[in-house]
Amino acid sequence: MAVPSAPVPPTEETAHAGLDLTSPALAAVAGPRLRDQWPARRLLVAAVAAPALAVVLVVAGGGWGGPPAWSALVLAAAVLAAGTLASYVPLTGAGTVVDTGCSTCAALAAVGVVGAVVTLANNPAHAVPGAMFAVSFAAFGLTQRLVGQTSCPTA
């Protein structure tokens, strides 16, 4: 179970907006920051995997040359999918054991990465709606890994 990070002290901007960032309820919902949860090797894997996944997604979607919105969505899907794959890298001190959490959550997250590729491959070349679905699949996978790890009853 994740331990909530320390509350964020209010700034001048948040004080004027009426936001109380020192609330324990907000700290419990927000949880620890990603930088605190992920070791440098996970971030490195995400940084290396994102360009590789971008190439795979672009090729699956028909190559470069589509509308700028399509390109931006495909790159966003690549970054999200890379984050999903990086979430499997073992935490510091866990040795070489892959961090899968519970098997159901791990499988659903992997389906999100594969779903992004399949969606782009099965849509007409450079179709923006297909790229939007690819982002949705990749975001689902990453969300499943980030949220599922702390809420899964078997983890």
QUICORUR-V144854 format. One record per helix or strand. SS is the DSSP state (H for helix, E for strand). FROM is the first residue (numbers start at 1). LEN is the number of residues. If there is no record, write none. Layout:
SS,FROM,LEN
SS,FROM,LEN
//
This chain:
H,12,6
H,24,7
H,34,4
H,40,21
H,68,19
H,103,19
H,128,24
//
